[in-house]
Amino acid sequence: MDIHSPQRWASFLHEAINLAREAELRGNLPIGAVILLDGEIIGRMNSIWQPRLDLTRHAEMDALREVQPDLWQKSGEMILLTTLEPCLMCAGAILLHRIGYLIFGSSDPIGGVSSALPSLPPYFQEQFSLIRWVGPAFAKDCDPLYSRVKELERLRGTSALFSAADGHARSSSDVRIQ
């Protein structure tokens, strides 16, 4: 599948968007992910932090868990589509599974992996360079979901980055570790 041709994968990113909306309706963060192989969905999930808080239940992580073991030999041909730029944990799992392509809907300058790439050890930088990245794609549809993620995180009080009085996220340089 040509990842530079959005008409080939747009419907699959819309599937991830629908999963994200369903997640929010159930009290979770509005993030969804879909994994494709040969134009077929082989894994799909949304964030599932509730009803029992489990911080590893990210959409990308659970979508990876859904892939049948016998398909991993073709991981370099897989495309992971997600509504939000993966965090460092999810990106590490994507790297270790050797997913070939990643398409994300909205950038995440606060928690997305791109902000950490320059600081990674050389091995991980090299491995990340082997993944073909496309994004932000469909920001018009995914940026509002990211805004909801930031708002929900701010309301939960889980991150100083989201706690600005005006509701806007702060940059990491605004947060001091004591």
Disulfide bonds with the S-S distance in Angstrom:
none
